[in-house]
Amino acid sequence: MLQSSENSFSLKSAIPASNPNTFNPVKTVTAPVDQATIGRTLVIKGEITGSEALYIDGRVEGKIIMPESRVTIGRNGKVDASIHARELVIMGKVNGNIECTDRVDIRAEGAVSGDISTVRITVEDGAALKGGIQVLAEPRKQSQAQAKPAEAPKAMAATASA
């Protein structure tokens, strides 16, 4: 009998996968999202700068300078700051001037009090907007790059013939 109980013990230890309480974490292959988050209980006073996307669901006072990034103000977000970003989505409240190089999107639950300078803007029904809007012409990098080389040979040709 002693021998048979040892055999049953070795069989149980040899099959740990049959235990329903074991935890095998699943490894994901997807890349993590490069986005910083300011949670709803956080209060930041000062200047925020960076190059990754930023999601604000808390309170920010001061300046937000993210010229190459997307900034999202969540439904619980309250921002008393000037904002300089590539793209801005507003679902919360913003009090301050906004400068975007690409677009500003004010959702139905969003509110802005301040001047906006951008290339493209979207204001949904129900959004509150108090301030001035300046829509800029989209910079045309390709046409300027093509025009400069065409002008340079003309100047060189004029110099050579003169």
N, C-alpha and C positions, 0 to 999 in steps of 0.2 A: 503494500500500500504506500509505503513511503516513496518508492520509486515511481509509482503512477502519478502522484501529486507533483513531483518534480517535472515530469514530462508535460503535464498540463500547464505548469507555470512557464516552461520554456516555449510552448506553443503560443501562449498569450503575449509574451514579450516579443515574439517574432512577428506578430501582426498588429502593429500599433495603428495602422491606417483604418482599421475597423472601428476604432473609438470615435463616436460622433462628436466628442468634445474637443478634438484636436483642431487647432487653428493653422491653416496653411494660407498665408497672405498671397494675394494675386499680384504679380508684378506687372506693372503697366509699361508700355513702350512709348506712350505719347510724351511729348515734351511739356514741361510745366509752362504755364502762362506767365510771361514776364509782366506782372502787374502788382503794384504796391497798393495796399488797402489801408485806409484810415477808418477804423471802426467807429460805430455810432457813439461810443462812450469817450472817445479821444478828443481832446482839445489841443490844437497846435497854434501857437502864436509865433510869427516870424516869417522866414522865407523858405519856401520849398523849391528845390531845383532837382533835376534829374533827367534821365533819358528813357525811362521805362514808363509804361502806362500807369495812370494813377486813378484809383477809385476812392472817392471821399464820401463816407457815410456819417462822418462826425462833424466837428466844427473847426474851421480854419480861419485865422485872422492874420493878415499881412500881405505877402506876395506869393504867387505861384508862377514859377518860370520853368516851363517844360516845352521849349520851342520845337522839339522833334517828336512829341508824344501826344497821346490822347489822354484827356482828363475827363473823368465822368463824375458828376455830382449826383450821388444817390438820393433817393426819396427822403432820407433822414438827414441829408447833408445841408449844412448852413455855412456859407463862405462869405466872409467880409474881407475881400482881398481883390487886388488887381490880378488878372489871369492872362498869361501869355503862353499859348500852346498851339500846336498844329491843328488839333481837333478838340472840340469841347461838346459834351453831352450834358444837359442840365435837366435833372428830374427833381432837384431840391430848390434851395433858395441861394441866390447869388446877389451880393451887394458890392459892386465895384466895376471898374472898367475891364472890358474883355478885348483882347487882340489875338486873333487866330489866323494862321497862314493858310488853312484849308477850309474848315467849316465849323459853324456853330449850330447845334441842334437843341432847341428848347422844347421839351416834351410837355404834354398836356398838364402834368402836375408841377411843372417847373415855374420859377419866378425869377426875373432878373430886374435889378434896379441899377442902371449904369449904362455907359456908352459901349457900343459894340463896333469893332472894326474887323471885317472878315471878307473872304472871297465868296463864300456861300453861306446862306443862313436858312434854317427851317424853323418855323414857329407853329406848333400844333394848336388846334382849337382848345381853348381852356387855359393856355399858358398866359402868364402875366409878364408884360414887358414895359418897363418905364425907363426911357432914355433914348439916345440917338443911335442910329444905325448907319454905318458907312460901309457900303459894299464896294470892295476894291476889284479892279480888273485882275484876272488871273495872270500871273507872270508867264510869259511865253519864252521859255529857255531855249527851245529848239529853233524858233524863228530868229531870235537874237544871235544864236551861235552861227546860224547859216548866213546872216547878214554881215557879220563882222569879217569873216574870211573873204567875202566878195568885195568888201570895201578896201581891205588891205592890199590886194593886188593892184587895184586901180591907183591907189596912192603910190605904190612902188613904180608902176608904169609911168605915172606922171613925173616922178622924180627922175626916172631913167631917161625920159625924152626931153626933159628941160635942161 
